[in-house]
C-alpha cells in the first residue's frame, strides 16, 4: 500500500519528515526504554511510526486527524500488538487522564499551526499545569518558536514564552532541521525540541503562578522599558527600592534580561507590597 494520490493538506499543516538522520536523532533523544508508552501526534505517512515500532517501546499510540492518511497507514503498517492508530483530533483527547496504559512520553512531528494549543494540551499552563505530566516530550517545531522557548535572558529571542515554558519544563534545542528534510518542504526551518516537564513539587503554586503571569504580561508589553518604569503601574513607586533590595533583582534591567527565577522572586515579594489597582 502506498500513499500515491494523497497530497499534503495545507489546513492540516502536513509536512512529512523523510530524513533518516533526523529520524534517528529523534529516537536517540527520546531515550526510549522497554517500559515506555509513546504518544505520536500526526504520524502522517508513518516514517517516524516505523522507527518507534522498531524501538524498545512497549506500546505506541499514533493519533492522526486525516482519515485518508489513517486508512492508508493502517494498510501499510498492518496489525501490531504494540500500536494503536487513533483517528482523532489530538486537541480533543486527554491521554494524561488515562490509567496505567497512559503514555509517559511524546515523540512527534507536529503540525506547526497548532503548536501553541498543543503545548498547552501537553504541559498545561503556568497557572494550571498538567497533573502527572509526561516524562519527556520530543517535538519537531518551527525553528523560531523552538528558539524562543529555549532562549536565555539577554538573547534576542527571550520573552514571556521563554519564561513560562522554562517554569514548566527543562527545555533543550537539539538540532536544526532544513526544509529539504520534509516532503513537501515547509517555508521555514525547524528544530528538534526536547521538553522535560518539571516534577509537581517544583511547579509554582497557583497564587504565585498567577502573580508571575501578571508580571510577564505587564512588563513584556513594554519590553523596551526598564522594570523601574513599568512596575509603578502595579505597585507604589516608593516600594521599588525595597523591592530591589529584597529580591536582588536590578530594576534597571529590561524584561528580556530577567531570568525565570528572578521573575518568581519579584512575584513572591510583590505579594507583601501595596498594589495599585
N, C-alpha and C positions, 0 to 999 in steps of 0.2 A: 504493500500500500504506500503510495507516495502522496505528496501534497500538491501535485500538479493541478492547476485550475483554481487553487486558492490563492488570492492575493492579499497582501497586508492591508488591514483596515485602519485608516488614519484615526478614526474616532476611538479605536481601542488602543492606540499608541503602540502598534505592533512593529517591533524591530528585533528579529531573532538573532541571538548570538550564535556565531558559527566558528569562531576562532578557538582551536583546541588548546592553545597555550593559556588563554584566559579561562576556559572551562576548567582546566586542571588547576589553575591558580585559585579559582573559587572553591573547588573541593579541598584544596590544601588548607586555606584559611578557615574553612568551616570546621576543621578538626573533628571529623565525624568518627564516632565510636559505635560499637555494636549495640549499644543501648539507645541510640538516638532515634527519635521520631522526627522526621523532617517535614516542613511545610514549604512547598514550592508554589510560587504565585505566578500565573501566566506561563505554563510550560511551553506554549506555542507549538513548535514542531518537534519538541522532545529532545533537543540536543543536550540540555542540562539534565533532564529527567533520566536519560540513559546513563549518564555519569553517576547520578545518585543511586540508581538501581545497581550499578557495578561497585558501589562503595560498600562500606561496612554497615550502613544504616539499617536499623531494624525494620523501619517502615517509612513510606513517603506518601504524603497527601499532596496531590498536584491539582490546583484549582484553576480552571480555565473558563473564562466567560464566553468565548467564541464557540458556539455549539458545533459549527462545521469543523473547526480545528479539533475539538474534543472528540468528535466522531472519528476523524481520520487518525488521531493519536491512539485511540483505543484499538483501531485496526492494525496500526503499525507496531505497537508495543505488545499486543496480545495480553493474555492473562498473566498476572503476577500476584502471588500472595503477599508481596511486600509493597504493593502500590494500590492506592485508591485514587482514581481520576474523578474529580468532583466538578461537575458542570454548574458553576455558580459565580456570583459576584463576590469577590473576597471581602468587600466592604460590608457585606450583609452576613458574614459568618464570624462567630466568636469562638475560635478554637481554644482560647485560653480558659474557657469555662468548662471544657470537657474534663472527663475524669482521668483515669490512668493512661488512656490512649491519646492524650493531648500531645501535640508536637512540642518539643523542647528547643528546636532550632528552626530558623527560617533561612532558606537559601534560594535566591530568586533574581531573575532579570525582570524587573518590574516595569509596568507602563509608566512612563515619566509624567503623564498628565494626571496621575492620581498620587504622586509622591507624598504630598503633604497629608492627604487623608489617610494614606496607607501607614505612614509613620505614626500618626495618632492612633490608628487601629492596633498597631503592633506594640507601641510603647505607652500609650495614654498621653496625658498632658502633664505639665508641671503641677497643676493643682489636683488633677485626678489621674495619677499614674496607673499603669496596668497592675492588677493584682496577680501575683505569681507570674512574672513576665518570662519571656523566652530567655534561655541561657545565652544564646548567640544569634545574631541576625546578620546575614551576609547578603548585601544587595548590590546590584548594578544600578547606579543612579546617574543623572546628569552631572557632569563634572562641576559645573558652577554651584549646584546645590550641595554636592558632597564636600566641596572645599569650604563652603560656608559652615556646614555642620562641624567640620574638624578644625576650623581656624582657631588660632591662638590670639590672645589680646595683642593689639598692635598691628595685626595683619589687616590688609585692606578688606578681606572677606569676613572679618569678625563682626558679628552683630547679635541681635536679640535671639535669632535662631540658634547660633552657636552656644549661647549661654543656656538656653532652655534644653537643648539636646544634651549638652555636657553635664547638666544637673540630673539627667535621666539615665545616661549611659556613658560608658567609655567609648570614644569614637576614634576610628582608625581609617586613614586614607591609605589603601593598599597599593593601588596602581592605576594609571591612566589607561583608558581603552579607546582606541581610534574608531572612527565611524566605519572604516572598512572591515571591522571585525563583526559587523552585523549585516543581515540581509532583511529588508533593504537598509542601507546605511542611514542613520539619523543625521540631522543637520548640525548636531552638537557633539562634542566629545563627552565621554562617560568616564566613570571611575568605579572601582570595586571598593565598597564601603563596608566596614565591619563595626557593628554596634554590640557592646556587651552591657546589657541593662544592669543598673546598679541594684544590689540587694535591697530589700524593703527597708532595712534598718538605716540605710544610707540616703534614703529619699527624704525630701523636705516634708514636714507636717503641713497639713492644708493651710492653716493660717499664715505660716511663714511663706509657703509657696505663693499664696495669693499676694502677699506684700512684695515679693520678688517680681512677680509678674507685673504688678502695678508700676514698680520702679522701671522695669525694662521698657514698658510701653511709653512712659513719660520721657525717659532720658534718650532713648533711641529715636524718638520722634523729632529730636533736636540734636542729632549726633555730632554736629559741628560745635555745639556749645559745651563748655566745661560744666561739670556737675554742680559747681557752686552757683552757676547761673540758672540751672534747671530745677534744682531741688527746692528753692524757695516757693515753687508752685505747690509743693507738698507739705513743707514744714516751715516754721518761723525762721527767718534769716539769722536771728540771734543764736539759733541752735547749731548752726553749721560748724563753728569752730569746735564745739564739744563733740559733735558727731565725728569729725575728722580725728580728734584725739582718741576717742573711744574705739574706733574701728581700725585706725591706722591706714585708712584709705585716703589718698590725696584727692581732694575735691577739685583740684586744678586740672585733673585728668578729664578727657572726653570719654564718653561711654565705651567706645571701641578699644580703650586702653585698660578697662577694668576687668579683672578676672572673674569667673563664676563664683569663686569662694568669696571675693570681695563684695559682690552683689548680695550674697547671703549675709555677710557681716553688716552691711548697710541696712538691710531689711530687718534684721534682728534688733538693731539699735533704734530704728525708727519706731518700733512698737512702743517704746517708752518715751517718745517725744510728742509734744503737741502738734497735731496735724492741721494743715489748712484745709478747708472744705473746697 
